[in-house]
């Protein structure tokens, strides 16, 4: 397979399109999905061609630049372009409910346009250029945040640490560098010899398909596990740290992440292994006081009933398929961010993330 | 699909062959595998065409009857038949290492032959008939044990209980009635309205393929879950009891069962949900003092990396595939047996199972 530059080109702006690594095809095929309109980008998000909270945020930012660009080219008035932009913004907001980064990016570019339109001194071309520059900025900031986060996190790892991770909080889940795996990449850059156990992460196998792929691609020792075998390696004392990403972190530190994260945190706690959440600023949601306020997406039961497109259960059997669970703050040893490593009690320590992230 | 009688005809003796429901083909196809020699029966056990500790015990018992029958028909002397029988007995013993029922059945029929040969007053035909009668007895006893176990266990469930189970400890895992699912079937026979959440049970999806199939076949409400979503339904308070089978129970109550049972017990404990092991006598191993002495089978990493021949991970990726884990006695609320329900401390309570099951 064609090798990729690193940080991975997860989301790019090319020839007036949003170009994504099609993650539904990995690890079998490395192909790019070129989204030339908002419906195709929404589809890419819903179908998980791009997934991972920070990567969705970046894709949504470029999506708004695309929306403006397409509507501007129709020769409409600024008012009409803005109306259409708001419709597209709502469509992008409706794709996935849990990842806060999506709404964060849509808000950020939405407010930029709102301000520029209200100021009244820019034309549609200039506003489009500002939007694209802002999307570029969202991407560049994400990579910089992941590098800072990785650096802060790698200091928690010994020279020969073994890390257990769940799902894919890697380069592919972000602008290219990764959060949980960003810590691993940063440790490698610091000369450490890190090994990783990767949960395969049913139902969609992001661990098997994506985490194993990108770690192997970067020359890091990786061993795949069924999700239910993680308890065994924790009990065997093979794991020095569990590190996962997060899709939304409430004001008290409760963290929503891929289904299966919560039981992993319970097991890590039982076996005295530190459990870390690695996430950039944009994952924090100070408006949600605790995990009870986080809406959990339920996905199609077919994802459970099928395995890689093949029917694994009797036809017509019911299935329950929550996409995320919430790990209570009490089980999280620390939250690794680009602003440093935060420890409990999170309700006070997380306020240091900045005024914008204080509870309102 | 053709409907089956209940208890399910998991292992039968037909036309001088051991006939098995081929569980590798369920739920897509209901086919019987006819084993006319020991290598094909060993293959059926290794390939999991027959699986589940009690069912393996029954298959091994009929396997020894088959061995004697085949060797007797060659016209060899009694001594030579016995030698060949012992070779076949060793081959059957080498198929799977964890399920104690396999060794229990091989010992039981082995000792019968040893005694009959030593007594010197039976010919090869008579010994063959005694062996086949003994195998029939192992099967009949298993069904009777499962019925008794189911009856004892169903008394622990309310009229509208929701049960969570892992893997398949059902009719298909036994002589036809089931252990963990035997409790559910007995509750249904007692007029209770039981619902079941079934973990799909990676890597081989016995929950999706077998448990969902046999519960649906028996008209019991079943909802399939990814293994890592079990923590969520436990936390949501949807589960009244977790019930699993066991492959081997040590003298202190530590219980080996399908990988993923241990984390389920930890989660049940955290959420105050009773965790029950359901197993017949033959699963108890008084010679193993605790879980540390239970050998855990490691199976082919390909089971994790592939599914139905489809690659789910990058080629060449390493995988760790322990087939079982050990749930410590402290997490087991009770052990449901055909002799009643046993509570901690198991090291003393389990002795009531009988003189043969006391530690030696």
Interface residues (C-beta under 8 A of the other chain):
Chain A: X27 X28 X197 X199 X200 X201 X202 X203 X205 X208 X209 X212 X213 X216 X222 X223 X224 X225 X226 X227 X228 X229 X230 X231 X232 X233 X235 X259 X260 X262 X263 X266 X267 X270 X301 X304 X305 X307 X308 X309 X310 X311 X312 X313 X314 X316 X317 X318 X319 X320 X321 X322 X325
Chain B: X27 X28 X197 X199 X200 X201 X202 X203 X205 X208 X209 X212 X213 X216 X222 X223 X224 X225 X226 X227 X228 X229 X230 X231 X232 X233 X235 X259 X260 X262 X263 X266 X267 X270 X301 X304 X305 X307 X308 X310 X311 X312 X313 X314 X316 X317 X318 X319 X320 X321 X322 X325
